[in-house]
């Protein structure tokens, strides 16, 4: 499942749009969501 987050981050970094901060927040959201699912 970690590869999915990395894939999203790679798409965000490859895209030349200034949305890196939003992508970072999305990655954090996925991480917290995954932790919430595990507990």
N, C-alpha and C positions, 0 to 999 in steps of 0.2 A: 504493500500500500504506500510505502514511502516513495516509490518510483512515480506515483501519480502526482504527488506534491512537487517532486523535482521536475516532472514534465510541465506542470503548470508554471513553475518558476522559469523554466527554460523558455517557454512560449512568451512569458512576460519580458524576459531579458532580450529575446530575439526581436520582439516587436519594438519598433523605434518610437513608440508612443510614450509620453511622460506619465505612465501609470504604474511606475515601479513601486511607489509607496502603497497603492491600493493592492497590488499583487502581493506585497509583503504582508499586509493585513489579511489578505485572503489565505495566505499560507499559515499564518498564525491561527486564523479561525479554523482551518482544517485540522491543525495540530490539536487545538483545544477540543474540537468536536470529537476527534479520535480518542483522546484521553477520556472524555466524558462517556464515550461508548464502551471503553474498556472497563471502567469502574462500575 
